[in-house]
Amino acid sequence: MERVGDHLRSLNGPVLITGHTGFKGTWLSLLFENLKIPTVGLSLPATHDSLYVRAQRGGKIPEFFGDITSLEYVEKVFNQVNPSCVIHLAAQSLVLPSYKNPISTFSVNVMGTANILEVATQYPSVHITACITSDKVYENSGKSQSFSETDKIGGKDPYSASKSAAESVITAWRNLAKERNGSNVLSYRAGNVIGGGDTSQDRLIPDIIRKIYFAQELVIRNQNATRPWQHVLDPLNGYILGIEHCLKMANDQTKAFNFGPYEPSMSVNEILVIARDFFKDTKLRFRTQDLGKIEELNLSLDSYKANYDLGWLPKYNQRTAVIKTFEWWKSNLEKGESASMLCENDIKGFIDFNNS
């Protein structure tokens, strides 16, 4: 019986994860560790309160620390690693910081992606380069619609615009790869990813956790905003299925996939209600602040193509994903259970479910 990861394990060379010290990168390296897929990391150093630090991931895989906006450094890493596959996660991934530092956001998200693809599509050992962009790459007119992979790309704020520009880079290097007989280039667009260990600023779930456990002020930008929330392991599983599909079906022209929940996007207010029910002994007070930023009210993804082509379906619905995230933090901060063990338990349960 074929199992997830079989094709990646059969390749000659490790998978290179850019951004491996980030939230999704840490979960992905842990998942690959459980799947026994050889992995190497390339990233900036981790922040002090990150999941990477909490889970004591330093030195657990071969890793390089440097800036992907340096083409010379990227080439140096590839020459030492000889990767068989690249999963490009490294990015400036937050909307509000993109307003403060739009140039650096574009530098990392656009030129960093170009550097990774420029090297990967010419490197003989690389079979596939999978670039992770965002659910915010679609041109959003504010209407209630679920975006599919064929919808128009475009962003208004610096973050979404930089990710939309990265999609243009991906398309350009996909065409260059054909001329070079280089690696396949894929684009993955995931919904709002949540899970234990995310400490990013100005993200709803981490902000709730900081309010509950550290008495920090909870500021809500828009209670009515809807987003496609999903547990981190669901899209990561989708990335792997997409890569393995491409390895098996070399002539398949499907190069972009959405990964999001199968039910309608949930509102910020619905998440707050779940939080109040879960943390029963704590009153969850917040204030609303209109920051005057261009941020779309509604966002939803159509994942039919991933369902149909890859056989991918999210294991967790949105409510379960939120509760699992709160349970992770409660076990970590109240019971003192280690971050690495909690991630390990979540991953083992997820793998057992997929292989059953």
HELIX and SHEET records of a PDB file:
HELIX    1   1 ASP A    6  ARG A    9  1                                   4    
HELIX    2   2 PHE A   23  LEU A   35  1                                  13    
HELIX    3   3 LEU A   51  ARG A   54  1                                   4    
HELIX    4   4 LEU A   71  VAL A   81  1                                  11    
HELIX    5   5 VAL A   95  LYS A  100  1                                   6    
HELIX    6   6 PRO A  102  PHE A  106  1                                   5    
HELIX    7   7 SER A  107  GLY A  112  3                                   6    
HELIX    8   8 THR A  113  ALA A  120  1                                   8    
HELIX    9   9 ASP A  135  VAL A  137  5                                   3    
HELIX   10  10 PRO A  158  ARG A  180  1                                  23    
HELIX   11  11 LEU A  204  PHE A  214  1                                  11    
HELIX   12  12 LEU A  233  LYS A  248  1                                  16    
HELIX   13  13 VAL A  268  PHE A  278  1                                  11    
HELIX   14  14 TYR A  304  LYS A  305  1                                   2    
HELIX   15  15 ALA A  306  LEU A  310  3                                   5    
HELIX   16  16 GLN A  318  LEU A  333  1                                  16    
HELIX   17  17 ALA A  339  ASN A  355  1                                  17    
SHEET    1   A 7 GLU A  63  PHE A  65  0                                        
SHEET    2   A 7 THR A  39  SER A  43  1                                        
SHEET    3   A 7 VAL A  15  THR A  18  1                                        
SHEET    4   A 7 CYS A  85  HIS A  88  1                                        
SHEET    5   A 7 ILE A 128  ILE A 132  1                                        
SHEET    6   A 7 ASN A 184  ALA A 190  1                                        
SHEET    7   A 7 ALA A 256  PHE A 259  1                                        
SHEET    1   B 2 ASN A 192  ILE A 194  0                                        
SHEET    2   B 2 TRP A 229  HIS A 231  1                                        
SHEET    1   C 2 VAL A 219  ILE A 220  0                                        
SHEET    2   C 2 ARG A 287  THR A 288  1                                        
SHEET    1   D 2 THR A 226  ARG A 227  0                                        
SHEET    2   D 2 MET A 266  SER A 267 -1                                        
END                                                                             
